[in-house]
Amino acid sequence: MTRQISREEIERLAQELEMVEQLALSMQRQLDMVVSAIDDMNDAISSIKLVEKPPSETLIHIGGSTYVRGTIQENSSLIVAIGAGYYIEVDSNLARTMLEARMKELEETRKNLEENVTRLVERASQIRQFLGSLMRTQ
């Protein structure tokens, strides 16, 4: 015996579907930003490994997607952002350690976001299937 679904329940499901899809889209955007930050951390760690062996020639970012060729003569210290617009000067080992710790946090965030997006997409699919089956039976 199947029970009848009221119009209000159908409308509630349609609203839930819209909210779930919007939330999934928002989380996907966050995930894209986290993946980009992870790539940036990987690039920074690779660059630190290169500059640990001076003199090394590299491209130095000067803003606006513009770079200048430069040679790093000394690698006694690097300047690393610590948040809220503050920076500290540290040796390359500590800089690498700090970036690796940040990357570990970002990887955990990435994993959580991926799981949440997957759950939301699955829920949206369930609602769509249910609403579709209702439409076919009417």
C-alpha positions as CSV (number, residue, x, y, z in Angstrom):
1,M,0.0,0.0,0.0
2,T,1.5,3.3,-1.0
3,R,0.6,6.6,0.6
4,Q,-0.4,9.7,-1.4
5,I,2.2,12.5,-1.5
6,S,0.7,15.9,-0.9
7,R,1.3,18.9,-3.0
8,E,3.1,20.6,-0.1
9,E,5.5,17.6,0.3
10,I,6.3,17.8,-3.4
11,E,7.0,21.5,-3.1
12,R,9.1,20.9,-0.1
13,L,11.1,18.3,-1.9
14,A,11.5,20.7,-4.9
15,Q,12.8,23.4,-2.5
16,E,15.2,21.0,-0.9
17,L,16.5,19.9,-4.3
18,E,17.2,23.5,-5.2
19,M,18.9,24.2,-1.8
20,V,21.0,21.0,-2.1
21,E,22.1,21.8,-5.6
22,Q,23.1,25.4,-4.6
23,L,25.0,24.1,-1.6
24,A,26.8,21.5,-3.7
25,L,27.7,24.2,-6.2
26,S,29.0,26.5,-3.5
27,M,31.1,23.7,-1.9
28,Q,32.5,22.7,-5.4
29,R,33.7,26.3,-5.8
30,Q,35.3,26.1,-2.3
31,L,36.9,22.8,-3.3
32,D,38.3,24.4,-6.5
33,M,39.9,27.1,-4.4
34,V,41.4,24.6,-2.0
35,V,42.8,22.5,-4.9
36,S,44.3,25.7,-6.3
37,A,45.9,26.5,-2.9
38,I,47.3,23.0,-2.7
39,D,48.9,23.4,-6.1
40,D,50.3,26.7,-5.0
41,M,51.8,25.1,-1.9
42,N,53.3,22.3,-4.0
43,D,54.9,24.9,-6.3
44,A,56.3,26.9,-3.3
45,I,57.8,23.7,-1.8
46,S,59.4,22.8,-5.1
47,S,60.8,26.3,-5.4
48,I,62.2,26.2,-1.9
49,K,64.0,23.0,-2.8
50,L,65.5,24.7,-5.9
51,V,66.7,27.8,-4.0
52,E,68.4,25.7,-1.3
53,K,71.2,25.1,-3.9
54,P,72.4,28.6,-4.9
55,P,73.2,30.2,-7.1
56,S,70.0,29.2,-8.9
57,E,68.3,31.0,-11.7
58,T,64.5,31.4,-11.4
59,L,61.6,33.5,-12.5
60,I,60.5,36.0,-9.8
61,H,56.9,37.1,-9.7
62,I,56.5,40.8,-9.6
63,G,52.7,41.0,-9.8
64,G,50.1,41.2,-12.5
65,S,51.1,37.8,-13.9
66,T,54.5,39.3,-14.7
67,Y,57.9,37.7,-13.9
68,V,61.5,38.7,-14.2
69,R,64.5,36.4,-14.5
70,G,66.7,36.5,-11.5
71,T,69.5,34.6,-9.8
72,I,69.3,33.7,-6.2
73,Q,72.8,34.2,-4.7
74,E,72.0,33.6,-1.0
75,N,69.3,31.5,0.6
76,S,69.9,32.2,4.2
77,S,66.2,33.2,4.7
78,L,62.8,33.3,3.2
79,I,59.8,35.5,4.0
80,V,56.7,33.5,4.7
81,A,53.1,34.8,5.3
82,I,51.7,33.8,8.7
83,G,48.3,35.3,8.2
84,A,46.4,38.6,8.5
85,G,49.0,40.4,6.3
86,Y,51.9,39.4,8.6
87,Y,55.1,37.8,7.4
88,I,58.2,36.3,9.1
89,E,61.7,35.7,8.0
90,V,62.7,32.0,8.4
91,D,65.3,29.6,7.0
92,S,64.4,27.4,4.1
93,N,63.9,24.3,6.3
94,L,61.3,26.0,8.6
95,A,59.6,27.6,5.5
96,R,59.2,24.2,3.9
97,T,57.9,22.7,7.2
98,M,55.4,25.5,7.5
99,L,54.2,25.1,4.0
100,E,54.0,21.3,4.4
101,A,51.8,21.8,7.5
102,R,49.5,24.2,5.6
103,M,49.3,21.7,2.8
104,K,48.3,18.9,5.2
105,E,45.5,21.1,6.5
106,L,44.4,21.9,3.0
107,E,44.4,18.3,2.0
108,E,42.1,17.5,5.0
109,T,39.8,20.3,4.0
110,R,39.8,19.0,0.4
111,K,38.9,15.6,1.6
112,N,36.0,16.9,3.7
113,L,34.7,19.1,0.9
114,E,34.9,16.2,-1.6
115,E,32.9,14.0,0.8
116,N,30.3,16.7,1.4
117,V,29.9,17.4,-2.3
118,T,29.5,13.7,-3.0
119,R,26.8,13.4,-0.3
120,L,24.9,16.4,-1.6
121,V,25.1,15.2,-5.2
122,E,23.7,11.8,-4.1
123,R,20.9,13.5,-2.2
124,A,20.0,15.6,-5.1
125,S,19.9,12.5,-7.3
126,Q,17.6,10.7,-4.9
127,I,15.2,13.7,-4.8
128,R,15.3,13.9,-8.6
129,Q,14.6,10.2,-9.0
130,F,11.7,10.3,-6.5
131,L,10.2,13.4,-8.1
132,G,10.6,11.8,-11.5
133,S,8.9,8.6,-10.4
134,L,6.0,10.7,-9.0
135,M,5.6,12.4,-12.4
136,R,5.6,9.1,-14.2
137,T,2.8,7.6,-12.0
138,Q,0.5,10.6,-12.5
